[in-house]
Amino acid sequence: MLTRKQLDLLQFIHKRLQDEGVPPSFDEMKEALDLRSKSGIHRLITALEERGFIRRLAHRARAIEIIRLPDSIEGGGFKPSVVQGGRVDTPPAALPVDVDALEIPVMGRIAAGTPIEAIQEVSHNVAVPGSMLSSSGKHYALEVKGDSMIDAGINNGDIVVIREQSTADNGDIVVALVEGQEATLKRLRKHGSSIALEAANPAYETRVYRDDQVRVQGRLVGLIRTY
């Protein structure tokens, strides 16, 4: 049986994985649960892991996979969206299995660091589970280059799944086209007539542009990693 805080944290991680395809950072968890320090989050994470609800993945910054959910959450319809090696992994038998896989184009590389040249032509296709894709809109994938989003669980060499759209909410991780020629993967923040593109790595500074200098090309909805 989970404590109230453990359940709250599990629900928060589950919702973030469903909404963005990547787990929240420890700072975001601390803020969401109104805790004073990260040590409290570490204790909750350890408790959830010991009870078999989550698994921390090796060699990934703050990467968390949900293995199962209590009945109070599963009623909302839990579908795992962790994909490895370009294939759909079979979840544990106790979980609903998403057997439908769809192919989407990989459109070259996207910078998670200093912006690089804009999105290139299709290099190949990759299979993703249907549950990762929304029923409307187009989707595409990009290979991540750089480590500026590592604290959001996005590493160099990962494949990110993007829903093509021209708008985004504050806090969304987006593909942003800067001044019509450079594309980058960052968290978007709007401040009046300015747009800030935030990294998830303290080694990188937040870059601020006029709103007419940035065009949203899509929103992150999933992540694929090859081990």
C-alpha positions in Angstrom: 0.0 0.0 0.0 1.3 3.4 -0.9 1.4 6.5 1.2 -0.3 9.7 0.0 3.0 11.3 -1.1 4.1 8.1 -2.9 0.8 7.9 -4.8 1.0 11.7 -5.6 4.5 11.3 -7.0 3.6 8.2 -9.0 0.6 10.0 -10.5 2.7 13.0 -11.4 5.4 10.9 -13.1 2.7 8.9 -15.0 1.0 12.1 -16.2 4.2 13.7 -17.4 5.2 10.5 -19.3 1.7 10.5 -21.0 1.9 14.2 -21.8 5.5 14.6 -22.9 7.0 11.1 -23.2 9.8 11.9 -20.7 9.8 11.9 -16.9 9.9 15.1 -14.8 13.2 16.3 -13.3 13.8 16.0 -9.6 13.3 19.8 -9.2 9.9 19.5 -10.9 8.9 16.6 -8.6 10.0 18.5 -5.6 7.9 21.5 -6.6 4.9 19.5 -7.6 4.8 17.7 -4.2 5.7 20.9 -2.3 8.8 19.3 -0.6 11.7 21.3 0.7 14.6 19.2 -0.6 15.4 16.6 -3.3 16.3 14.1 -0.6 12.5 13.6 0.1 12.0 12.8 -3.6 14.9 10.3 -3.5 13.2 8.6 -0.6 9.9 8.4 -2.4 11.5 7.2 -5.6 13.4 4.5 -3.7 10.1 3.4 -2.0 8.3 3.2 -5.3 11.1 1.2 -6.8 11.2 -1.2 -3.9 7.5 -1.8 -4.2 7.8 -2.6 -7.9 5.9 0.4 -9.3 8.8 2.0 -11.1 12.3 1.2 -12.4 15.2 3.5 -12.7 17.0 2.9 -16.0 20.8 2.7 -16.0 23.0 5.2 -17.8 20.2 7.7 -18.1 19.9 11.0 -16.2 16.9 10.7 -13.8 15.2 8.3 -16.2 12.2 6.4 -14.8 10.0 3.7 -16.3 6.6 2.9 -14.8 6.2 -0.8 -14.4 2.7 -0.9 -12.9 0.1 1.3 -11.4 -2.3 0.8 -8.4 -5.9 0.2 -9.3 -6.8 3.8 -8.4 -4.7 5.0 -11.3 -5.0 2.1 -13.8 -8.7 2.9 -14.1 -7.6 5.9 -16.2 -6.1 3.6 -18.8 -2.3 3.1 -18.4 -0.3 2.3 -21.6 3.5 2.1 -21.4 5.3 4.2 -24.0 9.0 3.2 -23.4 10.5 2.1 -26.7 14.0 0.7 -27.2 15.9 0.0 -30.4 13.2 1.2 -32.7 10.8 -1.6 -31.7 7.8 -1.9 -29.4 8.9 -3.6 -26.2 6.4 -6.1 -24.6 5.4 -4.8 -21.1 4.9 -7.1 -18.1 1.9 -9.4 -18.5 -0.1 -7.5 -15.9 -0.3 -4.4 -18.0 -2.4 -3.7 -21.1 -0.2 -4.3 -24.2 -0.2 -1.9 -27.1 0.5 -4.2 -30.1 -0.1 -1.6 -32.8 3.1 -0.1 -34.2 3.2 2.6 -36.9 6.2 3.9 -38.9 7.0 7.6 -39.0 9.9 9.3 -40.8 13.1 10.3 -39.2 13.9 13.8 -40.4 17.6 14.0 -39.6 19.1 15.6 -36.5 17.9 18.2 -34.0 20.2 20.1 -31.7 19.8 19.8 -27.9 22.4 22.4 -27.4 23.5 25.1 -29.7 21.0 25.3 -32.6 22.1 23.5 -35.8 21.0 23.6 -39.4 17.2 23.3 -39.9 15.5 19.9 -40.2 16.8 17.8 -43.0 15.2 15.4 -45.5 13.9 12.0 -44.4 16.8 9.5 -43.7 14.7 6.4 -42.7 11.6 5.4 -40.9 11.2 4.2 -37.3 8.4 2.1 -35.7 6.6 3.6 -32.7 3.6 2.3 -30.7 0.3 3.7 -31.7 -0.4 4.8 -28.2 2.4 7.3 -28.5 0.7 9.1 -31.4 -2.4 11.2 -31.3 -5.3 10.4 -33.6 -5.0 13.7 -35.4 -2.1 15.5 -36.8 1.2 14.4 -38.4 4.2 13.0 -36.5 7.8 12.7 -37.3 11.0 11.7 -35.5 14.4 13.4 -35.0 17.8 12.2 -33.8 19.0 14.3 -30.8 22.5 15.8 -31.0 23.9 17.3 -27.8 23.2 17.1 -24.0 21.4 20.3 -23.2 18.1 18.4 -22.4 19.7 15.6 -20.3 17.9 16.6 -17.1 14.6 16.1 -18.9 15.8 12.5 -19.7 16.7 13.3 -23.3 20.2 12.1 -24.2 22.6 12.5 -27.1 21.6 9.9 -29.8 18.0 9.5 -28.6 15.2 9.6 -31.2 12.4 12.0 -30.2 8.9 11.7 -31.5 7.3 15.0 -32.5 3.7 15.9 -33.2 3.7 18.5 -36.0 2.0 21.7 -34.7 2.6 25.5 -34.8 1.5 26.3 -31.2 2.6 25.2 -27.8 1.9 25.9 -24.1 4.4 27.3 -21.6 6.6 24.5 -20.4 6.2 22.3 -23.5 9.3 20.7 -25.0 9.2 21.8 -28.6 11.1 21.8 -31.9 11.7 25.5 -32.5 12.9 27.1 -35.7 15.0 30.1 -34.9 15.2 33.0 -37.4 14.0 30.6 -40.2 17.1 28.6 -40.4 18.2 26.9 -37.2 16.2 24.2 -35.4 16.6 23.2 -31.7 14.9 21.1 -29.1 14.1 23.1 -26.0 11.5 23.9 -23.3 9.4 26.9 -24.4 8.5 29.8 -22.1 6.5 32.9 -23.3 7.1 36.3 -21.7 5.0 39.0 -23.3 6.5 39.6 -26.8 9.6 37.4 -26.0 10.1 33.7 -26.2 12.7 31.9 -24.0 14.1 28.5 -25.1 15.2 26.8 -21.9 17.8 24.0 -21.7 17.5 21.2 -19.1 21.1 21.3 -18.2 22.7 24.0 -16.0 25.7 24.1 -18.3 23.6 25.8 -21.0 22.1 29.3 -20.7 18.5 30.1 -21.6 18.2 31.9 -24.9 15.6 34.7 -25.3 14.3 35.8 -28.7 11.6 38.1 -30.0 8.4 36.2 -30.7 8.8 36.8 -34.4 12.2 35.1 -34.4 10.9 31.7 -33.2 8.5 29.4 -35.0 7.2 26.3 -33.3 7.5 23.2 -35.6 6.2 20.6 -33.2 5.8 19.3 -29.7 7.6 16.4 -28.0 5.3 13.4 -27.5 7.6 10.4 -27.1 11.2 9.1 -26.9 13.0 6.1 -28.4 16.4 4.9 -27.1 18.7 2.2 -28.4 20.9 0.5 -25.8 
